[in-house]
């Protein structure tokens, strides 16, 4: 049965739901902005077993989209106005039809890029991707050799990632790289930049490791909020060095958000030169390999997934699903904790949700902020994150953490102890965002 026929048999999204039927998307007044960028996990199968992997990639999801469905979804992405599609995983090349998907994206007039760990990126795969029209391939490299191999849980991974960059470049691809910022990697970033620039990358994206999935099981990777000023001094130096080397530095939404180095880090990304707020569900959308449509590629679960493309189609989900509309419609009034008091509350709106939600159970209060850490230090305080309970299993599983506010002076810390402790709240039977009902909270939190 063709997809179009199957979709006709589903409830029309503005009709009343029948008993026991799937969720029906309500009509929403007003035209939604068109997404510019889509990140598409085409499979969760992976040949790595990374210690920081949020979706816990390894095995394919049950019932991943067929080739026919993928090509139909490409058509809907183009019709919705998407300008670029980035294929991720898992590992994209582990789908035997990833070349067909790339070619379809280009034939529909969209830019096509891909992110890979490069472990088994053969010459044939690289040449086929270039022939299909891929315009940029970003190879994930997380530190120097020993650190990268440790994080990727695969001896030899770093060397094969470097080899993949050379193979792609020889095939005619434009190459870039992306790297995690965590307690294990950040001091190695300056040396890593020199190596990556020598390989001919045109751009380098850096992002904070989000503490969910596998990363939540490895607290040794946690950066502490009070370490961020030193980290940002390093990033500012990297920005200057990237400019000298002709490499475009791209800081992800998770790196933030305001502070003395904001313009140095974001000046080449937008006209304002500062953080513009989370773009998940605003100009960006994400797709899981079984066709679930969500707001952010780095988050999962009921509070972030709008619904099934197979059931509703892309346009209806983009325009009506509250999980996708959430970032478009929320304001500074929904911030809480220190973020609600911050001078930058309105433009920032709590920074990156993929950082704050795994830490504190919901968005709107984000301790992983350089400006916040500097303000704490000015008051003689610091904040520290402690793991309380291991993460739930499955993709993007969240653990329980607590945020401790204390004196920066070690003598006062020893004398007084914690000044404030906020424990994260893990959602269980979660209502969709924007539904107007309270979220069910973990009773132990």
N, C-alpha and C positions, 0 to 999 in steps of 0.2 A: 504493500500500500504506500503510495506516495505521500510525502509530508503534507502537501496541500490538502489532500483528501483527509488525512488524519486530523489536521487542525480544524477542519469544518465540523468535525464531530465533537469538538470541545465546547464547553459553555461559552457563549459570547460574553466578553468581559464586562459589558455594562448591564447584563441581565441579572435577575435575582438568583442566588445560589440555591440549588436543590439540596435536600438533606444529604449529608455525607459527601457532597461534591468538593472539588478543589477550591482554593481561595479565588474569589472573583475580584478583579481589580476595579476600583471605583473610577468613575469619570472625574477628571480634575480640570478645573477651569484654568485657562491661560496656556500659552504656548511654551513648551519646555525648550531650553537651549539645546542645540544639536551637539552631540559628542564629537570631539575632534580626534580623539585618540582611543583606541581599543587595545587592551592587553588580553591575549587569548591563550589560555593554557590548553593546548590541543591534545595533550595527554599527561597523565600523572605518572606514567612509567618513567623510570630514571635509572641510569647506570652508575649514579653516585648514591651515597647515603649520608648526606651532609648533616653535621651536628647542629646547624643553625636553620635547617629547612622548616619554614612555617607550615607548608601543606604536607609535610612528612612524605615527600614523593618517594616512589620506589615501584609500586604496582599501579597499573592503570586503574582508573575508577571503573566501577561497574557501569555497563551500558554507555560507554563513550560514544560520541556522535559518529555516525557512519560518514564515509566520503561524500555520499549524496547530500547528507544533512549539512556537512561542513560547507559545501559549495553553495547550498541554498542560504546558509547563514552569511556567507560572504556577500551575496546579493543584497541581503537586508542591511548589512553594515553600510554598504555603498549607498543604498536608498536613504538611510537615516542621515547621511552626510558625514560619516567618519572619513577623516583624511589620511590616517595612518593606522595600520594594524601591526602589532608586535607579537610574534609567536613565541611563547615560552612553554615550560613544562613544570614538573618533570623535565624531560629532555625532548625537544621537538623532533629531532631526527629519528627518534624511535618509532614514530608513526611512519609507516611505509608510504603514505600519501602526502607527506608534508610538502613535497614539491608541487603537487597538484593544487594544494591550498595556496601556496605562495603565488603560483602562476595566476590563479583566479583572482587573488587580491590585486595584482598588478593589472590584469585585464579589465578590472572594474574601476581603474583609475586611482586606486589608493596606493600610498607608499607602503612598503613591506619591509619589516625588520625582524630580527630574530635574536634571542638570547640563548646561549649555550654554555655548558660546562666544558665541552670540547673533548671529553674523554675518548670517544670513538667517532670523532668527526673525520671521516676518511676523505681522501682526495676526491673520490667519486661523488660523495655527498656535497662537498663544498662546491665543486664545479656545477653540479645539478642545481644547487640553490642559486648560484650566480646566473645560470642560464634561465632560470625561472623568473629572475628579476629582483631578487633580494637586494636591498639598497644599503643595508648596514647589518653587520653581525657583531653583537657584543659578547665577548668571551668573559665569563665570570672568573676573576682571579682575586683571591682573598688573602693577600699578604705574600710574604716571601715563601720559599719552597716548603720548609718544614711546617710553617703555620698553615699554609694552604692545604697541604696533604693531611694535616691533623683535622682541620675543619671539614674537609671533604671525605674524611674517613677512607682514603684511598692512597696508598703509597704510589708515587709516580704521577699523580693527578696534575700537579703543577707543571711538570715537564710536558705532559701531553696537552695541557691547555695552551702553553706557549707554542707547541708544535701546531696546534689547531689554528692559532692566529696566523702563523706563517703559511699554512696550507690555504687558508681563506684568502690571504693577501695574494698569493701566487695565482689563485683562481680568478682574481679580479674583484674581490669584494672589498668594500670599505669596512674597516674594522674599528671597533672601539672596545672598551672594557668597562666592567662594573665591579665594585669592591665593597665588602662589608666593613663597617666601622664598629668594632667592639673591643673589649678589654684585651683580647689577644692580638688584634691587628693594627690598632691605630698608630702605634709608634713605628710600625714598619712602612707606613704609607709613603713617606718621602723617598725611601730607597726603591719601593715598588714603582713609583712614578717614573723614575729614571729608566727602569727596565722596560716598562710599558711604552714609553715614548720612543725608545730605541727600536721597538717592534713596529712602529709606524701607526699607532692609534691616532685617530683624529679627535676623539672625545673620551672622557673618563667620568663615569657616574659613581658617586659614593653615597652610601645610605647606612643609617644606623640599623643594627640587627634588632628586629622586633622579637620580643620575648614571648613567643607562642610556638606551638608545635614542638619540633625537636629542640629549638633554642631554649624553651622553658625548662627543659630537662638538663640544661647545662648552665647553671648559674655562674660558672667561672667566666662565661662570656659577657656577663653584665658590665656595662659601663655604669658608673655611679653618677647621678646628677651633678654632684659637686666636682667631678672631674672634667666637666664639659668646657669650662673656660680654657683649660690647658689644651684640650682637644681642638678647640676652635682656633687657638693660636697656631697650632700645627696646620689646620685647614687653610687659614689665611695665607700662611707661607706657601702652601701647596698651590693656592690660586695664583700667587705671583710667579711661582716656578712654571706652572702650566702656561701662563701667558708668554713667558720667555721661550718655552719649548714649542709653542704653537699648538698646544693641546687644549681643547675646550673642556673646562671643568664643569660638570653638572652635579649640583647637590640635590638630592632627592627631597621630597616633602618631609621625610623623617628627620632631616638635618635642620635644626632651627633654633630660633626662628628670627629673632631680632637681636640686636646687640652691636657692638663696635665693628664687627667684621661682616655684617649682613650684606652690605653693598659689594664688598670684595668677592663674596661667595655667589651672589645672585645677580650681579650687574650684567652678566652676559646672557641671562635667561629671560628677562622681561624688561620693559621700558622703565618700570619703577625702581628696579634694582633691589626689591625687598620681597619677602614672602607674601603671597597673595591669598593664602588660605588653602585648605585642602580642596583638591580638584576632583576627588572621587565622586562620581555621580553628577558633577557639574559640567566639566568638559571631557572627563574620562569615564570609560566603563570597562568592566572586566568580564571575562567569560570562562567558566570552568569547562572541563573537557566533556562533561555529560550534558552540556547545554544550559546550565544554570547561569543566570545573568546577575551580576553583583556590582557593587559600587567601586570596590577597590581590589586590585589583584593580590594585595598582601593581607587580606582579611577573608574570613569565611563565616559560616554559621548563619542561623536564622535571622540575626539582626542586620546582616549585610547582604543577603541574597534576596533579590526581588522576586524570583520565580523561574520557572522553566521556559526556555525559548520554545521547546517543542509544544508546550501547551498554549502559550500566549502570543508568541512572536516578539520580535525585538522592539518594535515601535511602541506597542502597548506597555511593555515593561519599562522602557525608558521614560515614557510620559506619565505613567500612573503609579508604578510600584513605590510605596513610601520609602522603602529601603534605598532606592536610587534617588528619590527626590530629597532625601533627608538633608544632604549638604547644601542643596540649593536654597532650602527654606529655613534652616536654623539660623539663629542670630546669637549675639553676645549674651542675651538673657538666659540661654541654655548652658552657659559656662558655670562651673562650680569650683570650689576650692580657691587656690591662689590665682588661677587663670581668670576667675570672675573679677578679681581686683586689679588685674594688670592694666597698665597704660595702653598696651597693644591689644586689648581684648577684642575690639571690633574687627580690625583687619585680620588678626591671627585666628581667632575663634578656637583656640585650644590646639592649634598646630595639627600634626598628623594623627589621624585616628588609628592608624595601624601601629602606632607607638603607645598611645594613651589607653586604648581599649584593652589590649592584652595585660597592661600593668594594673589598671584600676577598674576594669570591668565595664566601663562605659566611657565615651568620649567627653571632652569638655574640661578636662583638668590634666595637664601634661607636665610632669616634672623634668622631662628630658629636653630642656630648653636652656640655651646659653644665657639669655637675658635674665631668666628666672634665677639661675645659679649665681649670676653676678649680683642680683638684688639680694639674694639670701646672704651672700658673703658680705655685702655692705652692712647688713644688719647683724653680722657676727654669727650667722646661722649656716647650716648646710642641710641638704636632704640626701637620704640614702634609701635604697631599695633592698628589701630582704625577701627571699622566697619563703613561702609558708607551706604550700602544698603543690605537689607535682601536677603537671598539666594533664587534662583529659586526653584520651587517645583520639586518633583520627586527625584529619587535616585541620590545621589552625587551632588545635586544642589549647585552651587557656588554663594556666595554673592560677594559684592564689599568691599574691604578693602583698607586702605591706610597705608603705612609704613612711619613713621615720624622719621627722624634723628634729634637729638637735643643735646644740652649740657647736660652732666650728672649733673653738678652743678645746683641745683634748682634756685639759684640767677641769673645765666646766662640765664637759660631757661626763667625765667620771664622777663628778660631784652631784650633778643634777639628774643625769639620765635623759631619756627622750622627752622632748617638749610636746610632741604630738605624734600619734601613730594612726595612719589611715590604712585600712585593709581593703584590698580589692574585692569586688563583688562579682561572682561568676554567674552569668545567666543560665538558667536551665530551660524551663518552658517559656521561651522568649516570645513576646508579642512583637510584631513588626514595628520598626521605627515609624513614628508619625501616626500610630494607630490611636493615640490618646489614652492609652491604658498603662498602668504602672508595670514595670518589668518584675518578674518573679525573681527574687534574690536567693542566693545560697544561704540557707538558714544558719550555717556555721560561720558566715562572714561577720 
